[in-house]
Amino acid sequence: MQLVWFKRDLRLHDHAVLTKASKRGSILPLYIFEPTLWQQPDMSYRHYLFLKQSLDDLSQTLNNLGHKLVIKVGDAVDILNDIKECHPIEALWSHQETWNGWTFERDKAVKRWCYSNNIPWHEPAQNGVIRCLNNRNGWSAHWYRHMIQPILQAPESLEIIETHSHSIPCHTKLGLEKDGITKIQLGGRREGLKLLNSFLYERGENYTKEMSSPLSAFQSCSRLSAHLAFGTLSMREVFQACEKRNNEIQQRPSIHKGRWPSAMRSFSGRLHWHCHFIQKLEDEPSLEFKNMHPSYDGLREDDFNEAYFEAWKQGKTGYPLVDACMRALTATGWLNFRMRAMVMSFASYHLWLHWRKPALHLAKLFTDYEPGIHYSQVQMQSGTTGMNAIRIYNPIKQAFDQDPEGLFIRQWIPELQEMDQAYIHMPWQAVSQMNGYPMPIADEKTARKAAADKLYSLRKNNNTHKGIADKIIKKHASRKVKKRKMAVKKQSNDAQGELPL
Ligand SMILES: Cc1cc2nc3c(=O)[nH]c(=O)nc-3n(C[C@H](O)[C@H](O)[C@H](O)COP(=O)(O)OP(=O)(O)OC[C@H]3O[C@@H](n4cnc5c(N)ncnc54)[C@H](O)[C@@H]3O)c2cc1C
């Protein structure tokens, strides 16, 4: 029996593991709910909800083929042992997973178990991330080659071994509490396909222009991140759908192309970034816990202000756009890139909080939490990579630029609903209308300058900073690639364009 372990690849389509394993004989399709994983500080109720919907969808697809997804609850090694007692396992199959420190350790335990039981563990790659990479030269070409491979069709029939299945455990059994989400994004492959289609054929035309404002981004961005994080869609199928759409657009006369070419270029570039960032964590798992550049160790740790952290988490810093974003994120599980960068930058610079606790809080709030992207971005926005330009977002300027009339602010901060238009971005100038909304917890200009001074002086005065930064660049930075017709062209003007060198 070939044991197919579904992890973050909850689909039958373009599923290398399923395709390869099923060619060898009967399979047992398994998903393991690991209670200890759900107790980790980056896991939350909203992840559970999205996963549950995605598993229901996967089960339904298997049911249509006359089969059942086997759900087990427990420690992975114990579950594998139990299964082995009833069904001799010829091989274990799962996609390579680059996830958090806990799953990394669990995979090491599973590897030891496979070794001592003489069971081969086959782990094909599921996206463009390369395991045991020697260096970054040629990485983009490898990524592109992976993306243009033919898509594997979902099997029409399978030979499946039946065994006892648990039901999906209730969230309380996993120790999860409801977390303020009111508009959860729907999980499952069918939802993912609907989003992909509506983005490429209806919603996406103004993507490049509208991705940065929280007013338009909820609609104009693809919203595929959670589906990519849980693998209800494969990166390759999204990439190829985008290429196909772009080719169709290119056939049109210029006046009928509209803004689609730019949108498709920006989108395709971001798909590449997805794997580019995860590759960093694959190459350096300590990124989740430690500064990428050690010269920043000790810079913020001792100054951690719990009251600031609480105010930031609750959306009560006194800066309307920051607070609206934190409240919107709590309620919906999503924010666009620019606003994620701004709230992280505000925590790291204006409030001078070490990134680790804010990162865990955001990880719980993002339905699409993907450690490889998350920790790389968090460190970029906190200035601890040593290789990126320091970028400190001014939350007042961002509010004027991205929400000029304060519509997003009024939507998420009821206290400011009646505030005069003239003061919506700086309500402290109209104290009588603040309606319980707090005064700013830190002075924007003073705090920004103090943070910048500390960072720049560290870079300037630390003799070893440059030498270490050069090594980091060599290990993690993307290399210049020849422009391809479509993928990975020059990046857009958004701050995401701060791709390392
Ligand atoms: C502090 C911070 C934390 C972040 N944490 C996460 C996270 O946990 N999970 C996550 O998926 N993204 C994360 N991002 C990146 C980005 O904000 C989201 O991928 C994006 O907002 C998701 O929305 P979308 O699917 O509509 O993206 P689109 O703009 O439609 O982009 C399409 C896909 O490209 C990828 N992508 C887009 N932007 C980036 C980027 N800057 N870096 C890497 N990949 C990108 C994502 O897979 C995304 O789904 C983070 C950004 C910041 C600044």
The ligand as an SDF file (V2000), in Angstrom:
LIG
                    3D

 53 58  0  0  0  0  0  0  0  0999 V2000
    4.6250   41.7280    6.9120 C   0  0  0  0  0  0  0  0  0  0  0  0
    4.0850   40.9060    5.7460 C   0  0  0  0  0  0  0  0  0  0  0  0
    3.6710   39.5920    5.9890 C   0  0  0  0  0  0  0  0  0  0  0  0
    3.1950   38.8130    4.9300 C   0  0  0  0  0  0  0  0  0  0  0  0
    2.7840   37.5330    5.2120 N   0  0  0  0  0  0  0  0  0  0  0  0
    2.3060   36.7540    4.2110 C   0  0  0  0  0  0  0  0  0  0  0  0
    1.8540   35.4270    4.4890 C   0  0  0  0  0  0  0  0  0  0  0  0
    1.9070   34.9370    5.6300 O   0  0  0  0  0  0  0  0  0  0  0  0
    1.3580   34.6920    3.4460 N   0  0  0  0  0  0  0  0  0  0  0  0
    1.3050   35.1910    2.1750 C   0  0  0  0  0  0  0  0  0  0  0  0
    0.8340   34.4850    1.2760 O   0  0  0  0  0  0  0  0  0  0  0  0
    1.7520   36.4380    1.9030 N   0  0  0  0  0  0  0  0  0  0  0  0
    2.2360   37.2410    2.8610 C   0  0  0  0  0  0  0  0  0  0  0  0
    2.6580   38.5230    2.5680 N   0  0  0  0  0  0  0  0  0  0  0  0
    2.7590   38.9520    1.1540 C   0  0  0  0  0  0  0  0  0  0  0  0
    1.5120   39.6260    0.5320 C   0  0  0  0  0  0  0  0  0  0  0  0
    1.0960   40.6950    1.3040 O   0  0  0  0  0  0  0  0  0  0  0  0
    0.3730   38.6470    0.3060 C   0  0  0  0  0  0  0  0  0  0  0  0
    0.8380   37.5130   -0.4120 O   0  0  0  0  0  0  0  0  0  0  0  0
   -0.7720   39.2390   -0.5110 C   0  0  0  0  0  0  0  0  0  0  0  0
   -1.2470   40.4070    0.0920 O   0  0  0  0  0  0  0  0  0  0  0  0
   -1.8820   38.1970   -0.6250 C   0  0  0  0  0  0  0  0  0  0  0  0
   -2.9980   38.6740   -1.3150 O   0  0  0  0  0  0  0  0  0  0  0  0
   -3.3530   38.1750   -2.8000 P   0  0  0  0  0  0  0  0  0  0  0  0
   -3.3960   36.6950   -2.8580 O   0  0  0  0  0  0  0  0  0  0  0  0
   -4.5490   38.9020   -3.2440 O   0  0  0  0  0  0  0  0  0  0  0  0
   -2.0580   38.6550   -3.5750 O   0  0  0  0  0  0  0  0  0  0  0  0
   -1.8240   39.0740   -5.0780 P   0  0  0  0  0  0  0  0  0  0  0  0
   -1.3330   40.4700   -5.0660 O   0  0  0  0  0  0  0  0  0  0  0  0
   -2.9670   38.7690   -5.9290 O   0  0  0  0  0  0  0  0  0  0  0  0
   -0.5580   38.1710   -5.4860 O   0  0  0  0  0  0  0  0  0  0  0  0
   -0.6950   36.8330   -5.9780 C   0  0  0  0  0  0  0  0  0  0  0  0
    0.1310   35.8790   -5.1450 C   0  0  0  0  0  0  0  0  0  0  0  0
    1.5100   36.2330   -5.2180 O   0  0  0  0  0  0  0  0  0  0  0  0
    2.1380   36.0000   -3.9640 C   0  0  0  0  0  0  0  0  0  0  0  0
    2.6230   37.2670   -3.4240 N   0  0  0  0  0  0  0  0  0  0  0  0
    2.0620   38.4900   -3.5500 C   0  0  0  0  0  0  0  0  0  0  0  0
    2.8170   39.4260   -2.9640 N   0  0  0  0  0  0  0  0  0  0  0  0
    3.8780   38.7860   -2.4510 C   0  0  0  0  0  0  0  0  0  0  0  0
    5.0270   39.2010   -1.7250 C   0  0  0  0  0  0  0  0  0  0  0  0
    5.2340   40.4740   -1.4230 N   0  0  0  0  0  0  0  0  0  0  0  0
    5.9130   38.2660   -1.3460 N   0  0  0  0  0  0  0  0  0  0  0  0
    5.7300   36.9750   -1.6530 C   0  0  0  0  0  0  0  0  0  0  0  0
    4.6680   36.5140   -2.3420 N   0  0  0  0  0  0  0  0  0  0  0  0
    3.7590   37.4020   -2.7350 C   0  0  0  0  0  0  0  0  0  0  0  0
    1.0720   35.4060   -3.0370 C   0  0  0  0  0  0  0  0  0  0  0  0
    1.1470   34.0090   -3.0920 O   0  0  0  0  0  0  0  0  0  0  0  0
   -0.2090   35.9070   -3.6720 C   0  0  0  0  0  0  0  0  0  0  0  0
   -1.3100   35.0870   -3.4030 O   0  0  0  0  0  0  0  0  0  0  0  0
    3.1460   39.3380    3.6100 C   0  0  0  0  0  0  0  0  0  0  0  0
    3.5600   40.6550    3.3940 C   0  0  0  0  0  0  0  0  0  0  0  0
    4.0140   41.4260    4.4470 C   0  0  0  0  0  0  0  0  0  0  0  0
    4.4470   42.8370    4.1890 C   0  0  0  0  0  0  0  0  0  0  0  0
  1  2  1  0
  2  3  1  0
  2 52  2  0
  3  4  2  0
  4  5  1  0
  4 50  1  0
  5  6  2  0
  6  7  1  0
  6 13  1  0
  7  8  2  0
  7  9  1  0
  9 10  1  0
 10 11  2  0
 10 12  1  0
 12 13  2  0
 13 14  1  0
 14 15  1  0
 14 50  1  0
 15 16  1  0
 16 17  1  0
 16 18  1  0
 18 19  1  0
 18 20  1  0
 20 21  1  0
 20 22  1  0
 22 23  1  0
 23 24  1  0
 24 25  2  0
 24 26  1  0
 24 27  1  0
 27 28  1  0
 28 29  2  0
 28 30  1  0
 28 31  1  0
 31 32  1  0
 32 33  1  0
 33 34  1  0
 33 48  1  0
 34 35  1  0
 35 36  1  0
 35 46  1  0
 36 37  1  0
 36 45  1  0
 37 38  2  0
 38 39  1  0
 39 40  1  0
 39 45  2  0
 40 41  1  0
 40 42  2  0
 42 43  1  0
 43 44  2  0
 44 45  1  0
 46 47  1  0
 46 48  1  0
 48 49  1  0
 50 51  2  0
 51 52  1  0
 52 53  1  0
M  END
$$$$
